[in-house]
Amino acid sequence: MQRANNREGLMNILYCKNSFAGQISGADEITVNYAIEMKAAGHSTAVLLVHQPPLGDGLTARLGAAGVPLSALASQTMSASLAVGRRFAIRAMRAFPPGSLMIRTNSRKLVFSLLQRYHHACCEYLTSHRPDVVHVMTPDPGAVMFIRAAHAVGIPVVYQEVGIPFHPPGFEEVYERFITALPLCSDVAALSPSLALELSRAVPHCPTPRVLPLISDGVTYGPLTNRNGDDSVCFGFAARLEYLKGPLQLVEAHRIAHLMNPKIKVEIAGEGSQRGDIILALRRLGLEENCRLVGTYKTLEERSRFMQHIDVFVLPSLTEGTPNAVIEAMAHGKPVIATNVGGIPDFITEDVGMLVAPGDTRTLGTAMARLASDEGRRTRMGRAARKKYERLFSAQAVQPLLVDFYQRVLGGQHSSDGVMAQRAAGMTHPWADSSQTPQNGLEPQRVNQVI
C-alpha cells in the first residue's frame, strides 16, 4: 500500500478484521464496501485479516475487482485448523448442552491467546506498509490485537462498533476483554445515532462515538411488475438462519398472515442451524407451497435478483445493529417490516415501513397481511425507502463523513470537535452532527404501532 499524498487530501486507510465470516455477514459487507468506495474516491485502501478467506470467497473477488489489496497474517493451514476446531466446539455444545458455557468460555480464551501471537507479525506489516489510519471493525477476536499493534507502532487506530455493545447475549466476556483496548483508539464510531447512544451507555469511558453509517453499494432501481406470474404478494427474508434473526418467528407470522390473505408467499435467503427446524415448521403448518428456501446468494447479481423478486422485506430479529439486508431492500425500493431493535428505528419510520416488537408474531403477521392487501401503500413506502437510502446510505452520502472522520483523526481532533467543521464543509447527511441523539427522536426499543 503506497503512502498517499496528504497535501492533496488523499489518505491510506487499512481496514482490519479477524476473518470473513461468510455470506450475509454485515460486518464483512461494511468493511468491503468502505474499502471499495474510498478507493473509488481516489484514496489508497487495503484490507488486513488474521485468517485467510475461504477459497472462492465472493468478498475477496469484489475487493480484487476493485483493486483493493487483501492480506492475511495467518497461514492457510492455521486458518483451516482453527475453522475445524470451531466446528468441533459447536458440535460438542449441541451434543452436550449443559457444558456449552464451559466449552464456549474455554474456546474463546484459547482463540484470544492464539491471536495475541500475531501481534509481532501485525506490527511488521504496519511498519512496512505504514497506513495513515487503521480502521478496526467489530470486537471480534482479532480486534484487541489489531488495536494494540497499531498503537505500538504509532499509527492512529479507530474502532467502529457495528452492533450493540455486550450483545447478543453470551458475548459479555468478549466485550469485557475487548474494551480494555478502547483507550488506545484515537476515535470510535457507530452505525447510527441510536447505536452511538447505546455505545456511550454501555462503555461510558470511551470517546464520544461518531456516527458513520454503512455504505450499501449502488443498485439498478426501477419498478417491476408481474414478477411471480400471478397476483401473489412475496415477502422476503435474508439473514443467517439462526435463532437471533427470528426465522421461526417469521414462519409463525406467515401462518397468521396467510389466514388473512392466502395470496401471501415468503422467500427465505440464507443458511444456518435452524434450516431443518424451518422446514419442519412449514410442513407442520401446511405452508410448504407458499414458502421457498432459496439458499444464500453469493454475488451482487444474485442479491439484486432476490430483492427485485420480492414485494416487501421482513426481518424479525431479536437483536440487531444496522442490518445490511434491510438497507439493500430499501435501495431496491422495497418497503420493510422489522423489529424495533438496535439501530433499526433510526431509519425504518412509518413512511418506509412498519416496526413491531421482537417476538410479537401476531403483530408481525397482521402487518404482513395489511401490506399485502394495499398495493398503493407498498408503492409509496417503496419509493420513500429508496429516497431514504439515497440520503443515508449511498456512497455519495456517506463518503464525506468517512473522509472527514479520518482527516480529523490525522489532525488530532476528537469527534466532538467536528460538528462545526462538517457544517462549514457543507455536509448534508442527516446524521452528520448527531453523535448521541437518535435521528427519529425516539429512545431505543420504542414500538411503532401497526396501522
C-alpha positions in Angstrom: 0.0 0.0 0.0 1.8 3.2 -1.2 1.6 6.2 1.0 -0.8 8.8 -0.4 -0.1 12.4 -0.9 -1.7 14.1 2.1 -1.2 17.5 0.5 -3.9 16.5 -2.0 -6.1 15.3 0.8 -5.6 11.6 -0.1 -5.1 9.0 2.6 -4.1 5.4 3.1 -6.7 3.5 5.1 -6.2 0.0 6.3 -9.4 -1.9 7.3 -8.9 -4.8 9.8 -11.0 -7.8 10.8 -10.2 -11.2 12.3 -11.7 -13.0 9.3 -14.5 -13.0 6.7 -17.4 -14.8 8.4 -19.2 -15.9 5.2 -22.1 -14.8 3.2 -24.7 -12.3 4.6 -22.2 -11.0 7.2 -23.0 -7.4 7.9 -19.6 -6.5 9.3 -17.8 -8.1 6.3 -20.0 -6.1 3.9 -19.4 -2.9 5.7 -15.6 -3.5 5.6 -15.6 -4.3 1.9 -17.9 -1.5 0.9 -15.9 1.1 2.8 -12.7 -0.1 1.3 -14.1 -0.2 -2.3 -15.9 3.2 -2.1 -12.9 5.0 -0.5 -10.7 3.5 -3.2 -13.1 4.7 -5.9 -12.9 8.2 -4.4 -9.1 8.2 -5.0 -7.8 7.1 -1.7 -5.5 4.2 -1.1 -7.2 1.3 0.8 -6.4 -2.2 1.8 -7.9 -5.0 4.0 -5.9 -7.0 6.5 -7.3 -10.1 8.1 -5.8 -12.5 10.6 -7.2 -15.6 8.9 -7.2 -16.5 5.2 -10.6 -16.1 3.5 -12.1 -19.3 2.2 -11.4 -20.3 -1.4 -13.9 -18.8 -3.9 -15.0 -16.1 -1.4 -17.2 -13.6 -3.1 -16.0 -10.7 -0.9 -12.4 -11.4 -1.8 -13.4 -11.4 -5.5 -15.1 -8.0 -5.1 -12.0 -6.5 -3.5 -9.8 -7.9 -6.2 -12.1 -6.5 -9.0 -11.9 -3.0 -7.3 -8.1 -3.1 -7.0 -8.1 -3.3 -3.2 -5.3 -5.5 -1.8 -6.2 -8.1 0.8 -3.7 -9.7 3.1 -3.8 -12.2 5.9 -1.4 -12.8 8.8 -2.1 -16.5 9.4 -1.2 -19.3 7.1 -3.9 -21.2 5.2 -3.1 -24.3 7.4 -3.6 -22.4 10.6 -6.8 -20.8 9.5 -8.2 -24.2 8.3 -7.2 -25.8 11.6 -9.0 -23.1 13.7 -12.1 -23.5 11.5 -12.1 -27.2 12.2 -11.7 -26.6 15.9 -14.6 -24.1 15.8 -16.9 -26.7 14.1 -15.9 -29.3 16.6 -16.7 -27.0 19.5 -20.1 -26.2 18.0 -20.9 -29.9 17.6 -19.8 -30.5 21.2 -22.0 -27.8 22.6 -25.0 -29.1 20.7 -24.3 -32.7 21.8 -23.8 -31.7 25.4 -25.9 -28.5 26.2 -25.0 -28.5 30.0 -21.4 -28.0 29.1 -22.0 -25.3 26.5 -20.9 -22.4 28.7 -17.7 -24.0 29.7 -16.8 -25.1 26.2 -17.6 -21.6 24.8 -15.6 -19.8 27.5 -12.6 -22.0 27.2 -12.6 -21.9 23.4 -12.7 -18.1 23.4 -9.9 -17.9 25.9 -7.8 -20.2 23.7 -8.6 -18.3 20.5 -7.8 -14.9 22.2 -4.5 -16.3 23.4 -3.6 -17.7 20.0 -4.4 -14.4 18.3 -2.0 -12.4 20.5 0.8 -14.4 18.9 0.2 -12.4 15.7 1.0 -9.1 17.4 4.6 -9.1 16.1 3.6 -10.1 12.6 0.9 -7.3 12.6 3.4 -4.7 13.8 5.8 -5.8 11.0 3.0 -5.4 8.4 2.1 -2.0 9.7 5.7 -0.8 9.8 6.2 -2.0 6.2 3.0 -0.6 4.7 2.6 2.4 7.0 -1.1 3.3 6.5 -2.3 6.7 7.7 -5.2 5.2 9.7 -6.1 1.7 10.9 -9.8 1.1 11.0 -10.9 -1.9 13.1 -14.3 -3.4 12.7 -16.3 -5.2 15.4 -14.9 -6.6 18.7 -14.0 -9.9 17.0 -11.2 -12.0 18.4 -8.6 -10.1 16.4 -9.7 -6.6 17.3 -7.6 -6.2 20.5 -4.5 -7.4 18.7 -5.0 -5.0 15.8 -5.6 -2.1 18.1 -2.6 -2.8 20.3 -0.3 -3.4 17.3 -1.3 -0.1 15.6 -0.8 1.8 18.9 2.6 0.1 19.4 3.9 1.3 16.0 2.4 4.8 16.4 -0.3 4.7 13.7 -3.7 6.2 14.6 -6.3 3.5 15.1 -10.1 3.9 15.1 -12.7 1.4 16.2 -16.2 1.0 14.7 -19.0 -0.8 16.6 -21.4 -2.4 14.1 -23.9 -3.7 16.6 -25.0 -3.2 20.2 -22.2 -3.5 22.9 -22.5 -6.6 25.0 -25.0 -8.1 22.6 -26.1 -10.7 21.7 -26.5 -12.5 25.0 -23.5 -14.7 25.7 -20.9 -12.3 24.4 -20.4 -10.3 27.6 -17.0 -11.7 28.3 -15.9 -10.9 24.8 -16.7 -7.2 25.3 -15.2 -7.1 28.8 -11.9 -8.3 27.3 -12.2 -6.0 24.3 -13.0 -2.7 26.0 -9.6 -2.8 27.8 -8.1 -1.8 24.4 -10.5 1.0 23.6 -8.4 3.7 25.4 -5.7 3.1 22.8 -8.0 4.3 20.0 -7.9 7.8 18.6 -11.7 7.7 18.0 -14.7 5.4 17.9 -17.8 5.2 15.7 -21.2 3.6 15.5 -23.5 3.0 12.5 -26.5 5.1 13.6 -27.5 7.7 16.3 -29.2 5.1 18.5 -26.3 2.7 18.3 -23.9 5.6 19.2 -26.1 6.3 22.3 -26.1 2.6 23.3 -22.3 2.5 22.9 -21.9 5.6 25.2 -24.3 4.0 27.8 -22.5 0.6 27.7 -19.0 1.9 27.7 -19.1 5.4 29.3 -15.4 5.9 29.5 -14.8 5.6 25.7 -14.6 8.7 23.5 -18.0 10.1 22.3 -18.9 7.9 19.4 -19.2 9.5 15.9 -21.9 8.2 13.6 -20.6 6.6 10.4 -23.4 4.9 8.5 -22.8 1.8 6.4 -22.5 2.1 2.7 -24.7 0.0 0.5 -23.3 -0.3 -3.0 -25.3 1.1 -5.8 -28.0 -0.9 -7.5 -30.2 -0.6 -10.5 -33.6 0.6 -9.3 -36.8 0.5 -11.2 -40.4 -0.6 -10.8 -41.0 -4.3 -11.6 -44.4 -5.9 -12.4 -45.7 -9.4 -12.6 -42.6 -10.9 -11.0 -44.3 -14.1 -10.0 -46.6 -14.5 -12.9 -49.7 -14.3 -10.6 -51.3 -11.9 -8.2 -49.4 -13.2 -5.1 -47.5 -10.8 -2.8 -44.0 -12.0 -1.9 -42.3 -11.2 1.4 -38.5 -11.7 1.5 -36.1 -12.6 4.4 -32.3 -12.6 4.0 -30.1 -13.4 7.0 -28.4 -16.3 8.8 -30.9 -18.9 9.7 -30.2 -18.6 13.4 -32.3 -18.0 16.5 -31.4 -14.3 16.9 -32.5 -13.5 13.4 -36.0 -14.8 14.1 -36.7 -17.1 11.1 -39.1 -19.3 13.1 -40.9 -16.2 14.2 -41.3 -15.3 10.5 -42.8 -18.8 9.8 -45.4 -18.3 12.6 -46.2 -14.8 11.4 -46.6 -16.2 7.9 -49.2 -18.7 9.2 -51.1 -15.8 10.8 -50.8 -13.6 7.7 -51.8 -16.5 5.3 -55.1 -17.0 7.2 -55.9 -13.3 6.5 -54.6 -13.3 2.9 -53.9 -16.6 1.1 -52.0 -14.8 -1.7 -49.1 -14.2 0.6 -45.8 -16.0 -0.2 -42.5 -15.9 1.5 -38.9 -16.4 0.2 -36.1 -17.1 2.7 -32.4 -16.5 1.7 -29.7 -17.8 4.0 -28.3 -20.8 5.7 -27.8 -21.8 9.3 -28.6 -24.1 12.1 -32.3 -23.5 12.1 -32.9 -24.5 8.4 -34.1 -28.0 9.4 -36.4 -26.5 12.0 -37.9 -24.1 9.5 -38.6 -26.9 7.0 -40.3 -29.0 9.7 -42.4 -26.0 10.8 -43.5 -25.3 7.3 -44.6 -28.9 6.8 -46.5 -28.9 10.1 -48.3 -25.7 9.2 -49.0 -26.7 5.6 -47.1 -23.8 4.2 -44.6 -25.7 2.1 -46.2 -24.5 -1.2 -46.2 -20.9 0.0 -42.6 -20.6 1.3 -39.4 -21.2 -0.6 -35.9 -21.5 0.9 -33.5 -20.2 -1.8 -30.2 -20.6 -0.1 -27.5 -17.9 0.3 -26.9 -15.5 -2.5 -23.2 -15.3 -3.3 -22.9 -12.4 -5.7 -24.3 -8.9 -6.1 -26.3 -10.0 -9.1 -27.9 -12.8 -7.1 -28.7 -10.5 -4.3 -30.3 -8.0 -6.7 -32.4 -10.7 -8.4 -33.7 -11.7 -4.9 -34.6 -8.2 -3.9 -36.2 -7.4 -7.2 -38.4 -10.5 -7.0 -39.9 -9.7 -3.6 -42.6 -7.1 -2.8 -41.8 -6.5 0.9 -38.7 -7.2 3.0 -39.1 -8.7 6.5 -36.6 -9.0 9.3 -37.9 -10.2 12.7 -34.6 -10.1 14.5 -34.3 -10.3 18.3 -31.2 -8.1 18.3 -29.5 -6.1 15.5 -27.2 -3.2 14.7 -27.9 -1.8 11.3 -28.8 -4.7 9.1 -27.3 -4.6 5.6 -30.1 -6.6 4.1 -32.7 -4.0 5.2 -30.7 -1.2 3.6 -30.3 -3.3 0.4 -34.0 -3.8 0.3 -34.5 -0.1 0.7 -32.0 0.5 -2.2 -34.2 -1.7 -4.4 -37.3 0.4 -3.5 -38.9 -2.2 -1.1 -40.9 -1.4 2.0 -39.7 -3.0 5.2 -41.3 -4.7 8.2 -38.8 -5.1 11.0 -38.4 -5.3 14.8 -37.7 -2.2 16.8 -34.2 -3.2 18.0 -30.8 -1.7 17.7 -30.4 1.0 15.1 -33.4 -0.1 13.0 -35.8 2.6 14.4 -33.4 5.3 13.2 -34.3 4.7 9.6 -37.4 2.5 9.4 -40.1 5.0 10.1 -43.8 4.9 9.1 -43.1 6.4 5.7 -40.9 3.5 4.6 -42.2 0.5 6.6 -43.5 -0.9 9.9 -41.9 -1.7 13.2 -43.1 -4.4 15.6 -41.8 -5.6 18.9 -39.3 -8.5 18.8 -41.1 -11.9 19.3 -44.5 -10.5 18.6 -45.5 -12.9 15.8 -49.2 -11.9 15.8 -48.5 -8.2 15.2 -45.9 -9.2 12.6 -48.4 -11.4 10.8 -51.0 -8.7 10.9 -48.5 -6.2 9.4 -47.7 -8.6 6.6 -51.4 -9.1 5.8 -52.2 -5.4 5.8 -49.3 -4.5 3.4 -50.2 -7.4 1.2 -53.7 -6.0 0.7 -52.6 -2.5 0.0 -50.6 -2.2 -3.2 -50.7 1.6 -3.2 -49.2 1.8 0.3 -46.5 -0.6 -0.7 -45.6 1.5 -3.7 -45.5 4.7 -1.7 -43.4 3.1 1.0 -41.0 1.6 -1.6 -40.4 5.0 -3.2 -39.8 6.6 0.2 -37.4 3.8 1.1 -35.3 4.3 -2.0 -35.1 8.1 -1.3 -34.1 7.5 2.3 -31.4 5.0 1.2 -30.0 7.7 -1.1 -29.9 10.3 1.7 -28.5 8.0 4.4 -26.6 5.0 2.9 -25.5 5.7 -0.6 -21.8 6.2 -1.3 -22.4 9.9 -2.2 -24.0 10.5 1.2 -21.5 8.6 3.4 -18.1 9.2 1.8 -17.9 12.8 3.0 -18.5 11.6 6.6 -15.7 9.0 6.3 -13.2 11.4 4.8 -13.9 14.0 7.4 -13.6 11.3 10.2 -10.2 10.2 9.0 -8.9 13.7 8.4 -9.8 14.8 11.9 -8.1 11.7 13.3 -5.0 12.6 11.4 -5.3 16.2 12.6 -5.6 15.1 16.2 -9.2 16.3 16.6 -11.8 14.5 18.7 -15.2 13.6 17.5 -16.8 16.4 19.5 -14.7 18.9 17.6 -16.1 18.1 14.2 -19.6 19.4 14.1 -18.8 23.0 13.0 -16.3 21.7 10.5 -18.8 19.4 9.0 -21.3 22.2 8.7 -18.7 24.5 7.2 -17.8 21.8 4.6 -21.5 21.8 3.5 -22.2 18.2 4.6 -25.9 17.5 4.2 -26.1 14.0 5.8 -28.9 14.0 8.4 -26.6 12.2 10.9 -23.6 14.5 10.4 -23.9 16.2 13.7 -25.9 13.6 15.7 -23.3 11.7 17.7 -25.7 10.6 20.5 -29.3 11.6 19.6 -31.5 9.1 17.8 -32.4 10.6 14.4 -36.1 10.0 14.8 -36.3 11.4 18.3 -37.2 8.0 19.8 -35.5 6.2 22.6 -34.2 2.8 21.6 -36.7 -0.1 21.9 -39.8 2.0 21.3 -42.5 0.4 19.2 -44.2 1.8 16.1 -47.8 0.6 16.2 -49.1 -1.3 13.1 -51.7 0.9 11.5 
